[in-house]
Amino acid sequence: MSNFSENLAMIVKNIGCDYEKIDKSYSGEQITELYLKEYEKGRKYGYTPVILSCDDSLAEILEINSEDIDAYRNKLLSMNLDYGREFLRNRFKKQVKAVKKYFGSTASLYGDFDDTIKSQMILENSSSADLIIAKIPTLNVWEIFAWIPFGGWNECPDAEDMMAVCKYWYELHKAVPAVISGDTLDLYCFEPVGNKSDALKLAEEQYGFCNDIIEQGMQEIKPLASLLMNSKVWSFWWD
């Protein structure tokens, strides 16, 4: 059985910034309320909060990347990140090409809009690990990944591409990385899409970003677009 206290100690040591523990009994509503209060406070005092699930995978990621973390961080922070939209479009085209090759067509890829699908509004906690809210010392929300080097395995974008995508989505939708575990990422969207056309474009981007949300989740793009209509929480996971 994993020792989550050891994971917590390892994670806070490697991120090197202030944090607070979150009561494990908190509901999704309470976690969301806490996050939003901390986000507003961070805008005033120069930091961006992010909730971390201190599980084995996240602790391992941070431990692997902890050697020469300052050089790693400086490298990420010096990069040109103005390619998020292009990155997502290229990934989406790659996914569509793979579907067409496997099934012979993309006829079943889009499906139909479904007005009965409810929007996501709260940051749920489905982990048994310790939770903390880390105070990352930057107001550029996409730079969270310079402190939390998340990604880079299987189909999951690496930290640099995560930053580029989140910069693009923040500028377009005010979407902020809010919860990170070893294999999941939740963004909180302050300006959610409100019409089907914009939701469809966003769903295509999210399929490019994380194909599992379609292939192991919604199955089709328009149902995902229906979910994203007015949603304040965007959820992603990678195997």
Buried (B, 14 or more C-beta within 10 A) or exposed (E): EEEBEEBBBBBBEBBEEEBEEBEEEBEBEBBBBBBBEBBEEBEEEEBBBBBBBBBBBBBEBBBEBBEEBEEBBEEBBEEEBEBBBEBBEEBBEEBBEEBEEEEEEEEEBBBEBBEEBEEBBBBBBEBEBBBBBBBBBBEBBBBBBBBBBBBBEEBBBBBBBBBBBBBBBBEBBBBBBBBBBBBBBBBBBEEBBEEBEBBBBBBBBBBBBBBBBBBEBBEBBBBBBBBBBBBBBBBBBBE
